[in-house]
Amino acid sequence: MKIKARLGEAFRIYFILVTLITILLIIVGLLFDADRRFGYEAFLSPLIYAALGVIPTLFINTDRELSMKKLLIRHVIQLLIIEAVMMTVIFTSKNIPSEKTGMVVVLAAGIAVIYVLSIVVEYIFELTQSREMNIALEAYQNRRRN
């Protein structure tokens, strides 16, 4: 994959992740830490977490078409890397109450759900693009025949 296409994919995934991480933080915050009040720096956390989540997609990628098995293995490896990075952030951050076991479990599960949802959203986006390209190609071929 060319660097421009790879960066475009990372950019799309980044904004999908920012949205989904913000939703997760709202849910987890309301469930486990509803009394906490944040300053404006709290708006930075989804941006930073999404940037950390995009890193594996920049390095674990290939130009070749992958079989379904290899694609699943790649996604599992990416998820494990993202989980490890995020758990490191959670346990080293002073702003996240990691002593609340339930909160950590929900965050870990939420990270996995966000990862899966980002793949689904990306798949729907690519499917839509593919259909549009097929329609345009078919129209082009019909014009060439006539």
Backbone as CSV, one residue per row, in Angstrom:
resi,resn,N_x,N_y,N_z,CA_x,CA_y,CA_z,C_x,C_y,C_z
1,MET,0.848,-1.167,0.000,0.000,0.000,0.000,0.896,1.234,0.000
2,LYS,0.569,2.174,-0.843,1.349,3.402,-0.916,1.195,4.193,0.374
3,ILE,2.198,4.995,0.656,2.199,5.758,1.908,1.003,6.706,1.973
4,LYS,0.614,7.296,0.846,-0.527,8.213,0.833,-1.818,7.471,1.186
5,ALA,-2.000,6.279,0.624,-3.189,5.483,0.930,-3.167,5.015,2.377
6,ARG,-1.999,4.633,2.863,-1.869,4.177,4.253,-2.189,5.311,5.228
7,LEU,-1.707,6.505,4.928,-1.997,7.655,5.788,-3.479,8.023,5.719
8,GLY,-4.073,7.898,4.526,-5.504,8.163,4.385,-6.327,7.200,5.212
9,GLU,-5.947,5.929,5.191,-6.638,4.916,5.995,-6.460,5.215,7.488
10,ALA,-5.244,5.557,7.885,-4.974,5.875,9.292,-5.783,7.099,9.733
11,PHE,-5.909,8.073,8.866,-6.670,9.281,9.169,-8.145,8.950,9.386
12,ARG,-8.709,8.115,8.498,-10.110,7.702,8.645,-10.313,6.935,9.942
13,ILE,-9.430,5.985,10.203,-9.538,5.177,11.416,-9.393,6.060,12.654
14,TYR,-8.496,7.035,12.586,-8.278,7.932,13.714,-9.577,8.623,14.128
15,PHE,-10.297,9.174,13.174,-11.522,9.897,13.517,-12.654,8.964,13.924
16,ILE,-12.679,7.770,13.390,-13.640,6.771,13.860,-13.339,6.454,15.324
17,LEU,-12.050,6.248,15.632,-11.648,5.928,17.005,-11.936,7.069,17.972
18,VAL,-11.680,8.303,17.560,-11.946,9.444,18.442,-13.417,9.453,18.859
19,THR,-14.294,9.253,17.881,-15.726,9.251,18.171,-16.092,8.113,19.108
20,LEU,-15.638,6.908,18.809,-16.001,5.747,19.623,-15.372,5.814,21.017
21,ILE,-14.145,6.300,21.119,-13.492,6.429,22.429,-14.214,7.467,23.286
22,THR,-14.651,8.548,22.674,-15.402,9.566,23.415,-16.679,8.968,23.994
23,ILE,-17.381,8.183,23.190,-18.602,7.518,23.674,-18.272,6.571,24.823
24,LEU,-17.200,5.780,24.683,-16.794,4.860,25.751,-16.470,5.620,27.034
25,LEU,-15.717,6.706,26.922,-15.346,7.472,28.116,-16.563,8.066,28.804
26,ILE,-17.537,8.497,28.025,-18.774,9.019,28.615,-19.486,7.921,29.399
27,ILE,-19.625,6.750,28.775,-20.335,5.636,29.428,-19.607,5.186,30.690
28,VAL,-18.306,4.933,30.574,-17.532,4.457,31.724,-17.484,5.520,32.812
29,GLY,-17.308,6.771,32.421,-17.264,7.854,33.406,-18.565,7.994,34.172
30,LEU,-19.682,7.904,33.461,-20.975,8.015,34.130,-21.249,6.813,35.035
31,LEU,-20.772,5.635,34.638,-21.003,4.430,35.453,-20.111,4.365,36.687
32,PHE,-18.840,4.725,36.550,-17.873,4.477,37.625,-17.336,5.719,38.320
33,ASP,-17.471,6.871,37.694,-16.828,8.061,38.258,-17.653,9.305,37.952
34,ALA,-18.954,9.223,38.187,-19.878,10.293,37.800,-19.636,11.599,38.563
35,ASP,-19.050,11.537,39.736,-18.837,12.743,40.537,-17.629,13.563,40.095
36,ARG,-16.756,12.970,39.308,-15.522,13.648,38.895,-15.846,14.770,37.915
37,ARG,-15.151,15.873,38.061,-15.289,17.004,37.142,-13.939,17.230,36.476
38,PHE,-13.993,17.452,35.193,-12.765,17.604,34.412,-12.619,19.033,33.920
39,GLY,-11.377,19.376,33.625,-11.096,20.638,32.956,-11.046,20.408,31.460
40,TYR,-10.646,21.395,30.742,-10.603,21.292,29.286,-9.583,20.277,28.794
41,GLU,-8.605,19.928,29.615,-7.615,18.932,29.195,-8.254,17.564,28.964
42,ALA,-9.438,17.339,29.502,-10.128,16.063,29.285,-10.483,15.859,27.815
43,PHE,-10.612,16.942,27.070,-10.903,16.823,25.637,-9.724,16.243,24.864
44,LEU,-8.536,16.289,25.440,-7.354,15.750,24.769,-7.290,14.222,24.806
45,SER,-7.847,13.620,25.837,-7.660,12.173,26.001,-8.175,11.352,24.826
46,PRO,-9.372,11.575,24.267,-9.775,10.765,23.108,-8.840,10.944,21.913
47,LEU,-8.316,12.159,21.742,-7.397,12.412,20.636,-6.098,11.633,20.807
48,ILE,-5.594,11.611,22.039,-4.350,10.892,22.321,-4.566,9.388,22.230
49,TYR,-5.655,8.888,22.820,-5.934,7.447,22.774,-6.144,6.961,21.348
50,ALA,-6.821,7.753,20.533,-7.029,7.372,19.132,-5.705,7.344,18.378
51,ALA,-4.826,8.305,18.659,-3.510,8.310,18.015,-2.731,7.054,18.385
52,LEU,-2.803,6.664,19.649,-2.139,5.431,20.074,-2.763,4.211,19.395
53,GLY,-4.065,4.244,19.196,-4.759,3.128,18.568,-4.482,2.988,17.086
54,VAL,-4.089,4.063,16.430,-3.806,4.032,14.989,-2.400,3.511,14.705
55,ILE,-1.500,3.641,15.651,-0.096,3.271,15.438,0.063,1.856,14.873
56,PRO,-0.607,0.832,15.425,-0.416,-0.505,14.846,-0.840,-0.607,13.381
57,THR,-1.835,0.162,12.953,-2.264,0.086,11.558,-1.225,0.671,10.617
58,LEU,-0.373,1.551,11.125,0.679,2.123,10.286,1.838,1.146,10.083
59,PHE,2.087,0.297,11.068,3.245,-0.584,11.001,2.909,-2.026,10.644
60,ILE,1.732,-2.471,11.010,1.335,-3.853,10.706,0.388,-3.795,9.521
61,ASN,0.959,-3.740,8.340,0.168,-3.629,7.125,0.914,-4.321,6.002
62,THR,0.221,-4.621,4.934,0.846,-5.291,3.815,0.199,-4.835,2.523
63,ASP,0.951,-4.937,1.434,0.420,-4.595,0.118,-0.318,-5.778,-0.504
64,ARG,-0.055,-6.960,-0.007,-0.667,-8.170,-0.569,-2.080,-8.359,-0.045
65,GLU,-2.852,-9.092,-0.831,-4.195,-9.487,-0.409,-4.035,-10.620,0.605
66,LEU,-4.641,-10.489,1.768,-4.508,-11.487,2.820,-5.673,-12.470,2.776
67,SER,-5.378,-13.704,3.144,-6.460,-14.675,3.307,-7.252,-14.281,4.554
68,MET,-8.439,-14.845,4.681,-9.275,-14.516,5.836,-8.561,-14.890,7.138
69,LYS,-7.882,-16.023,7.148,-7.171,-16.470,8.345,-6.057,-15.479,8.717
70,LYS,-5.269,-15.079,7.726,-4.177,-14.133,7.996,-4.721,-12.765,8.408
71,LEU,-5.836,-12.363,7.817,-6.450,-11.096,8.188,-6.926,-11.128,9.641
72,LEU,-7.550,-12.231,10.038,-7.998,-12.366,11.435,-6.821,-12.372,12.394
73,ILE,-5.754,-13.075,12.023,-4.552,-13.106,12.868,-3.975,-11.698,13.005
74,ARG,-3.926,-10.958,11.891,-3.410,-9.587,11.945,-4.269,-8.713,12.857
75,HIS,-5.596,-8.863,12.760,-6.477,-8.068,13.614,-6.319,-8.445,15.086
76,VAL,-6.145,-9.709,15.385,-5.947,-10.137,16.774,-4.640,-9.552,17.314
77,ILE,-3.579,-9.596,16.521,-2.293,-9.034,16.953,-2.423,-7.529,17.185
78,GLN,-3.106,-6.828,16.262,-3.297,-5.394,16.438,-4.096,-5.104,17.708
79,LEU,-5.153,-5.884,17.943,-5.961,-5.679,19.139,-5.136,-5.910,20.402
80,LEU,-4.318,-6.943,20.424,-3.478,-7.211,21.594,-2.487,-6.074,21.845
81,ILE,-1.913,-5.546,20.774,-0.980,-4.418,20.925,-1.717,-3.198,21.471
82,ILE,-2.887,-2.917,20.908,-3.668,-1.767,21.358,-4.086,-1.940,22.812
83,GLU,-4.549,-3.131,23.173,-4.933,-3.398,24.570,-3.740,-3.190,25.499
84,ALA,-2.577,-3.698,25.114,-1.386,-3.553,25.962,-1.021,-2.084,26.138
85,VAL,-1.051,-1.325,25.056,-0.725,0.097,25.130,-1.740,0.826,26.006
86,MET,-3.007,0.543,25.786,-4.051,1.239,26.546,-4.028,0.852,28.028
87,MET,-3.776,-0.405,28.332,-3.694,-0.814,29.736,-2.491,-0.158,30.411
88,THR,-1.400,-0.010,29.677,-0.243,0.699,30.219,-0.617,2.144,30.540
89,VAL,-1.332,2.782,29.623,-1.778,4.162,29.859,-2.713,4.219,31.059
90,ILE,-3.650,3.276,31.129,-4.628,3.275,32.219,-3.938,3.121,33.579
91,PHE,-2.978,2.189,33.667,-2.339,1.933,34.960,-1.267,2.957,35.329
92,THR,-0.781,3.718,34.357,0.238,4.722,34.675,-0.337,6.129,34.777
93,SER,-1.556,6.314,34.343,-2.174,7.640,34.381,-2.679,7.961,35.782
94,LYS,-2.446,9.181,36.200,-2.939,9.624,37.500,-4.412,10.022,37.429
95,ASN,-4.904,10.280,36.216,-6.277,10.749,36.040,-7.296,9.617,35.930
96,ILE,-6.835,8.400,35.738,-7.744,7.264,35.588,-7.694,6.436,36.872
97,PRO,-8.822,6.276,37.546,-8.829,5.503,38.801,-8.715,3.995,38.522
98,SER,-7.492,3.527,38.277,-7.272,2.120,37.918,-7.433,1.179,39.115
99,GLU,-7.590,1.734,40.318,-7.823,0.873,41.487,-9.236,0.289,41.461
100,LYS,-10.111,0.863,40.652,-11.466,0.337,40.498,-11.441,-0.771,39.444
101,THR,-11.405,-2.010,39.912,-11.262,-3.165,39.026,-12.357,-3.218,37.971
102,GLY,-13.590,-2.941,38.373,-14.705,-2.960,37.423,-14.494,-1.981,36.288
103,MET,-13.945,-0.830,36.616,-13.694,0.189,35.597,-12.644,-0.290,34.603
104,VAL,-11.591,-0.919,35.085,-10.533,-1.415,34.209,-11.072,-2.511,33.292
105,VAL,-11.885,-3.398,33.831,-12.466,-4.476,33.027,-13.371,-3.900,31.944
106,VAL,-14.206,-2.935,32.313,-15.105,-2.306,31.334,-14.299,-1.553,30.276
107,LEU,-13.243,-0.876,30.683,-12.397,-0.188,29.711,-11.738,-1.173,28.751
108,ALA,-11.223,-2.273,29.276,-10.594,-3.286,28.413,-11.605,-3.864,27.423
109,ALA,-12.797,-4.179,27.911,-13.840,-4.690,27.022,-14.269,-3.614,26.031
110,GLY,-14.361,-2.382,26.498,-14.730,-1.270,25.625,-13.724,-1.045,24.517
111,ILE,-12.453,-1.208,24.829,-11.398,-1.067,23.819,-11.583,-2.133,22.739
112,ALA,-11.870,-3.352,23.149,-12.101,-4.431,22.178,-13.336,-4.138,21.328
113,VAL,-14.401,-3.665,21.953,-15.628,-3.333,21.209,-15.352,-2.195,20.223
114,ILE,-14.629,-1.191,20.665,-14.284,-0.074,19.783,-13.458,-0.570,18.603
115,TYR,-12.521,-1.465,18.863,-11.695,-1.999,17.784,-12.561,-2.717,16.752
116,VAL,-13.458,-3.559,17.227,-14.340,-4.291,16.312,-15.253,-3.319,15.560
117,LEU,-15.832,-2.356,16.260,-16.696,-1.370,15.600,-15.935,-0.559,14.555
118,SER,-14.692,-0.218,14.842,-13.904,0.540,13.857,-13.655,-0.299,12.608
119,ILE,-13.452,-1.597,12.777,-13.285,-2.482,11.619,-14.585,-2.550,10.816
120,VAL,-15.713,-2.653,11.509,-17.011,-2.713,10.832,-17.276,-1.420,10.064
121,VAL,-17.041,-0.278,10.697,-17.254,1.008,10.027,-16.335,1.131,8.811
122,GLU,-15.085,0.751,8.966,-14.130,0.795,7.856,-14.578,-0.142,6.730
123,TYR,-15.084,-1.320,7.075,-15.578,-2.266,6.076,-16.761,-1.672,5.310
124,ILE,-17.696,-1.058,6.022,-18.862,-0.440,5.376,-18.405,0.689,4.450
125,PHE,-17.454,1.476,4.890,-16.914,2.558,4.063,-16.288,1.992,2.786
126,GLU,-15.458,0.972,2.931,-14.802,0.370,1.766,-15.800,-0.325,0.854
127,LEU,-16.830,-0.955,1.415,-17.869,-1.601,0.617,-18.623,-0.565,-0.220
128,THR,-18.932,0.570,0.382,-19.613,1.644,-0.335,-18.739,2.173,-1.477
129,GLN,-17.463,2.380,-1.182,-16.530,2.835,-2.212,-16.430,1.825,-3.340
130,SER,-16.355,0.564,-2.995,-16.248,-0.500,-3.987,-17.481,-0.530,-4.889
131,ARG,-18.653,-0.421,-4.307,-19.893,-0.411,-5.103,-19.927,0.780,-6.046
132,GLU,-19.535,1.951,-5.553,-19.518,3.137,-6.403,-18.528,2.971,-7.559
133,MET,-17.375,2.394,-7.280,-16.384,2.160,-8.330,-16.906,1.148,-9.349
134,ASN,-17.583,0.109,-8.888,-18.131,-0.882,-9.808,-19.204,-0.279,-10.707
135,ILE,-20.049,0.573,-10.148,-21.083,1.240,-10.940,-20.442,2.153,-11.979
136,ALA,-19.433,2.913,-11.567,-18.734,3.804,-12.492,-18.025,3.005,-13.580
137,LEU,-17.417,1.884,-13.223,-16.737,1.043,-14.205,-17.728,0.441,-15.193
138,GLU,-18.851,-0.005,-14.687,-19.880,-0.565,-15.558,-20.417,0.500,-16.515
139,ALA,-20.640,1.710,-16.026,-21.098,2.804,-16.883,-20.055,3.127,-17.944
140,TYR,-18.801,3.132,-17.549,-17.710,3.388,-18.495,-17.670,2.307,-19.576
141,GLN,-17.777,1.053,-19.177,-17.754,-0.049,-20.147,-18.947,0.027,-21.086
142,ASN,-20.119,0.399,-20.581,-21.302,0.534,-21.431,-21.124,1.667,-22.441
143,ARG,-20.508,2.776,-22.015,-20.262,3.884,-22.939,-19.277,3.481,-24.021
144,ARG,-18.276,2.696,-23.654,-17.257,2.245,-24.620,-17.863,1.307,-25.660
145,ARG,-18.840,0.492,-25.251,-19.483,-0.443,-26.178,-20.393,0.281,-27.170
146,ASN,-21.006,1.350,-26.719,-21.967,2.078,-27.575,-21.315,3.101,-28.408
